[in-house]
Every structure is written in C-alpha cells, then in structure tokens.
Amino acid sequence: MPYWFFQWNDEIIKYLAMHGVTPEEFEFVVMHPMKLEKSRTTGRDIAKGQTQQGDFIACVYEWLDKDTILPITAFRPTKGD
C-alpha cells in the first residue's frame, strides 16, 4: 500500500466538508483508488474510488513533492464524470 503525507489546513478541511467529505475519506480513496485520471481543465490528479463506508468520491490533488500531497477538492461524481 502506498503512503504519502497529506498537507492539511483548516481551509481545505472546511472546503471538503462543504462537499460532505472528511480528510479520512479523502486519504483512503487517494491511497486505494479504483481509477486514476487527470483533470481535463487543470491537469491535476484525480483519484476515484469508494470510501470505507462505500460512498464513491473523486479526490482532486496536487503533488508538492514525491511524498507530499496537497488536497484540492473532492466531490461525488455524477453520471459521466
């Protein structure tokens, strides 16, 4: 299992909460993705997968270095996402 450091701050945590996603869910999906993609608009990495509770989410993030991830946003994809 891969392991990376996640660069959390209060602003990012609040932003994810607005989308109904916790830091724990975000980290789990990024570390256990079902699918990896690149954003068509920003070129950022996107990990899609199921949380431990079975919810499907997409997590958008940037690499700060080879070991550190900066969470950007997360959402529950709609059909076609």
Sequence and secondary structure as in RCSB ss.txt:
>XXXX:A:sequence
MPYWFFQWNDEIIKYLAMHGVTPEEFEFVVMHPMKLEKSRTTGRDIAKGQTQQGDFIACVYEWLDKDTILPITAF
RPTKGD
>XXXX:A:secstr
    EE   HHHHHHHHHTT  HHHHHHHHHS SEEEE TTT  EEEEEE TTS EEEEEEEEEETTEEEEEEEE
   TT 
